[in-house]
């Protein structure tokens, strides 16, 4: 079996690529430029030149707008039109199995009123990125029904760890601890469902053998942790000696006070442990 993987050099994709190769899968990266081109003949040529079996799988991780404030037009072109191009061209070459990575932020503001978000919770996106991902989800659902595809659509919750962008919360925190520097953070009242990147990679790999029809899956522990508690846990665990300055920064995503997922209930799928089970640096 061959695995066609988009976003293999990105945050989630690089972790997954490493895991797949370790397990002996034949991974074929798909450059994002191939499915962003309006001329689909370029993507067609790629599949034409790639020898693969009909049971091969496409894992679509590539995405835009996670860290950048792109225009809605740009995010739709990348996350929706690009996904449409990718699935249609793969389908034309006989591929029927797909794993597509969405985001917990599709639930958006529903998180404020739900203790844990089921896959049936209302989708209330709050920015261009989350809105474009909702459109991506709707596209995948439509194509799965129209083309009789097996598509598992995964919504990971607050991913952290691994090769994160150095400006994000966790790597910034660890850097301050290691370098004995003070660390400024918001008051940290917002609650998230922290999922380690290793747990997400394992979940995606398991899904290769669980594809069946169209499925929406939360990759979540079901346990909410405030950013304050998350930061203080690591600050104490690694015996930081400098100052932890809570309340110094403005809260990111101030409208989104809580975002905790209800784990997808299936005995064949692994349980996602809360963040403190992955408390290594």
N, C-alpha and C positions, 0 to 999 in steps of 0.2 A: 504494500500500500504506500502511495506517495501522499505527502501532505503539502498542499500549496498554501503558503503562509504570507499574508500581507502584513506590513508593519514590523518585519523581522528585526529591524535595527532600532525600533522604538523602545519605550520603557517596558510595556507589557510583552511586546513581540520578542524582544531580545531574551527575556527570561524564559518565555515559552519555547523559543527556538533552541536554547541551551538544553532544556528539559527533553524536548523531542529527540534531539540528536543523541543525548545520553541514553535514551531508551531504544535507540536503533532505528528510528523512523527516517525515511528518506524525505528530507525537507527541501522544497523548492520555493525560494523567496519570489514574491511578485512585487516588483517595484511599483510604488503608488502612482507613478507617472503613467503607467500603462493603462490603468482604469480611469484616470482623470482626463485622458485625452478624449476630445469629442469624436475623433476618428477611431472607431472601435476596431478597425482593421489592424492596428498595432497590437492590441490585446489578442485579437484573433491569431495573429502571426506567432505570438508567444505560445499560446496553447498548441498551435499546429506543430511547433518545433519541440514541444515537450512530450516525451513518450510517457504514458501513464496508463494505469488500469482504470476500468470504469468505476471501481469501488474507492478510488482516491477521494480525498476530502479537501475542501477549501476552508481554511480558518482565517476569517477576516478580522484582523485586529486593528489595522491602520485607521486612524481617525484624525480629524482636525478640530481645533477649538478647545482642547482640554486645558491648555495653559494660556493660549493667546486669545485676545479679544478680537476675533475675526468678525467680518461682516456676516450677516445672515446668508447673503448670496454665496459667499465663499464656503461657509460650512455646509450649506445644502449641496453645492457642487461636489464637495469632497465626500461628505457622509451619506448623501442620498443618491445623487446621480452616479457617482463613482461606484457605489454599491450595486446599483442597478446594472451598470455596464459589466461589472465583474461577474455577477450571478448569471446574466444572460449569456455571456460568452462562454463561461464554464458549462452552462447547460447545453449550449450548442455542440460542445465536444463530449457530451455524455455524462458529465458530472452531476450528481443528484444530492450530494451530501455536503452540508455547510454548517459551520459554527461561526456565528456572528457575535461580536462583543459590543453590547450596548453600554448603558451606564445607569447607575442608581439615580442620577440627576434627572432622568426622565420623569420620575415621580415628583421631583421638585417640591413645591409648597404643600403637597399632600402629607409630606413627612411631619409637618408641624402639628397635625391633628390626629396622627395615627401612631400608636405605640410601636408597632412593627408593620411594615408595608408588605402586603401580599402582592402577588403578581397581578391581582385584579384591582388593585388600588387605582384611583384616578391619576392620570398623568397630567401634571401641572408644571410644565417647564418654566424656567424663570430667566433664561438667557438664550442667546443665539445657539450656543453649543447644545444645550439640553433640548431645545426645540428641534434642531436638525436631527438629533438622535431619535426623537419621537417619530419623525417622518421616516427615518431609516427603519425603525421597528415596524411601522405600518406597511412599508414597502415589502419587507421580508415576509410578513404575514400574508400579504396579498400574493406574492410570487410563490410562496410555499403551496398555497391552495391552487393557484392557476396552473402551475407547472408540476404539481405533485412532487415537491421536494421535501427532503428531510432537513429541517433547519432548527437548530437549537440556538435560541436568542438569549444570551447571558447578560444579566445586569449585575456587574460587580459593585459592591459598596466601597467604602473609603479605602482605596488601595495604598499601601505604604511599604517601605523596605526595598531592598535591592538597589538597582542603579537609578534611583529617582533623580529628578532634576534637583540640583544642589540648592535651589531657592525654595523648595517646598519645606513643609514643617519638619518632617522627621529628619532628613539629612542636615538641615540647619541646626536642629537640636543636638544631634550627635556630634556635629562639628564643634559646636560650642563646648560640649562636655569634654571632648578629646583635647581641645586646645585651651581648656581652663578659662573660657571667656564667659561673660555674663550673657544671658539670653532673654531677649525681649519678645513677648508674645501678647496676644489679646487676653481679655479676662477669661477666655476659654469656656464660656458657658454653653456653646453649641455642642450638641451631642451627635456622634457619628458611630457607625458600625465599621470598625477598623478591620480590614482584611489584608493579611500579609501577601505580598506578591508571589511567594512560593506556594501558598495555599490556592491562589487563583490559577497558577500554572498547573498544579496537580488536578484541579477541578476540570480545567479545559481538556487535559489529556484523557481523563476518565470519560469525558463526554464523547470522545471518538467512538467508543463502543456502545454508547447509549442513544445514538441518534435514531429518532423515530417520529416522523411527521413534524409538525410545527410545535415547538415547546418554548415557553418563556421560563427562564430560571433565574432566581435570585442567588447570587453568590454572596452569602451573608451569614454571620454568626447568630444574628437575632439578639445580640447583646449591645446595648447602647453605652458608650463611654464618652464623657465630656472631654473636650480638648484639654482642659485643665488637668484632669486626672491622667490622661494619656501622657502629657508632658511631665507631670510630677512623678509618674511611675518610673520613667527612664532616668529622670534627674536623680532619683533616690537609688535606683538599681545600680547605676554606675558611679555612685558616690561623688557627684559633682560638688565642687567646693566654691565655685563662683556664684554670682547672684542670678536667681531666676526671677525675672521682672514681669510678673503677670499684670495685665491691664495697660501695658505701655503702648500697644499697637491697636489699631482699629480692627474690628472683627471682619474677616472675609465672609462674603455671602451673608450679610446681616439678616436678610429675610428668611434664611433657611436655618431655623433654630434646632431642628431635629431631623435625622435621616437614618433610620434603622430598618433593616430588612427582615422579613419573615423567611427563614430558610426554606428552599423548595423541598417539599416532603416526598421523598422517594428513597426507599431502603437501599437502592443500588448506588446512590450518590453519597460521596463522603461528607461528613460533617465539617463545617468550617469552624475552627477554633477561634476564640476571641484573641485580640492582639497580644495579650500577655503570654500566650502559648508560643509566640514567635518573638521572644524578647531578646534575641541576639542582635548584635550590631552587624 
